[in-house]
Amino acid sequence: MAQVTLKGNPVPLEGKIPAPGEKAPEFKAIKQDLSEFSLKDYAGKVKILVAVPSLDTSVCALETKVFNEKAAGLNGISTLIISGDLPFAMKRFCSTEGIDSPNLVTGSQYRDFSFSKAYGTHIADGPLKGLSARAVFVVDKDDVVRYVELVPEIGSEPNYVAALAAANAAL
């Protein structure tokens, strides 16, 4: 079982983190309009899968803004932000913060935790139990994982440069 830290304290995770070269696990998430989407809905595209605990935290908000800015210029790449927020909260956040790139989709896992459990980011215990740890996965057009970053400290940002380079290399 993998683990990360929250303010230096260990946080156990549930599920197996897919390694580069493995087939990306299927998952379901809910868009702002309450419609469901899955990995297969983005077949034939490179995908940046971004796991965040909640858009209502400063680091998750910043991370989503950075990926929104970068996603605007990424033709052929879909960025999917997956959080524990309700779709209504995601809609409010995106509207307030100007998150509007057509290449970026926010998805909630409030109905089930198929994403965080399938990708090994599901927080199993502690104050954030049930949310996702912070992680970035790049999945190629054939749904093969090409890049994985499990951010060691939940309160830290991911390596944007490495994730974007991996996505561009997968085109």
N, C-alpha and C positions, 0 to 999 in steps of 0.2 A: 504494500500500500504506500503510495507516494504521500508526501506531505509538503506543505509550505509553511510560512510563518505569518502571523498577524502581530505586528508590533513586537517582533522577536519571539513570540510564543508559538510553539508547534501547533499546526492545524492538520489533522489527518484528512486525506482525500479518499473517496470511494471510486472504484472503477479503474479500468486500465487505460493508460495514455497510449494512443496509437503512435507507433514509431514511424519515422520516414521510411517510405517504401511499402508500407502496409496499406491495404484498402481502407478508405475513410468510412467509419461507421455511419449508418443512416441515423437520422434523428428527426424530431418534429419540433416546431416552435410556432408561436402565434404572433402574427403581424399586428400593427396598430389598429387595423380595421377588423380584428378578431378572426381573420382567415388564417388557416393553417398552411405552413410551408415545410418543406423537407429538403434534404440534400439533393435528392433526385430532381427537384424543381430547377436546379442550377446545373444540370447535366451539360457537358460540353463547354463549360466555362471554368476558368480558374477561380477559386474561392479563397478568400481570407476569412477564416472563422475566428471571431474575437469573443472570448468568454470573459465576462465582467460580472462582479457581484451585483451591483446596482448602479443605474445611471444617476442616482441621487447622491453619490459620493463624489468628492472632488476629483479623485484620480480617474474614476470611470468616466466622469463627464469630460475631463480633459482628453482622455484616450479616444472617446467617441468623436470629439471635435477634430482631433488630429486625423483620425481615419476618414472622417467625412471630407475634410479638406483634401487629403491625398486621393480618396476614392473618385473625386470629381474628374481627375485626369487619367483614370485607369480603364482604358477601353479593353473589354474582354475579361475584366476581373470584377467579380461581385464580392463586396465586403458585407458579411453578415455578423452583426453585433448581437450576441445572445446574453440576456440577463435574467435575473429573477424578478424584474419589475412587472407590474401589470401593464397590459397594452395601453391603458388610459394614461398611465404615468409616463410611458415611453412617448406617447403622442404629445403630451404637454411639454416634456423635456425637449423633444425635437423641434416643436413649434417655437418655443421660447429661445432655444439656442441656435436656430437657423440650420438645423441638420436636415439638408434637403438634397444631397447628391443622389441622382438616379441610380448610382452604382452601389449604394449603401442601404441595407435593410436592417431594421431593428426587430429582434424576435424575443418573445417572452417564453420562458419554460414553466410558467405558473400551472399549466394543466398537467404536465408530467415532467420528469427530469431526464428525459431520454438523451438530451445533449450532454449534460454534465456527467451523467453516469457512463455514457458510451465513450466519452473523451477523457475520462479519468480526472475531471475537475470538480466533482461533486463534494462539497464540504460535508464530512461525515459527523463532525462533532464541534462543539464550541459555540461562541456567540453568533457566528455566521452560518450555523448548521442549515443545510438545505439550499444555500446559495452556491454559486460557482466560484472557484478560485480564478485568478486572472491568468489567461493563457491566450496564445495565438497559434493557429494552425493554418498552413497553406496547403490547399488541396488542388491538384492539377485537373485538367479537362477530363481525365479518365478516372477521377475520384480516388487517386492515390495520394497519400499524405507525402508532402515534399519538405515541410518545415514544421517544427514544433518548438514552442517556447512556453514552458510553464514558469511564470514569473515567481521567483523564490519567496518574495515578500509581497503579500497581497496589496500593501499600500504603495508599491512601486510601479512605474510604467514599464511597458514592454520595450523591446528593441525595435522601434519602428523601421529603422533603416534596413535591418536584417530581414524583417518580415516582408517589406516591400520589394527588396531585392529578390527574395525567394519567389514571390508572386510573379514578378516580371520575368524571371528565369523560367518559370513554368508555362509561360505563354507559347 
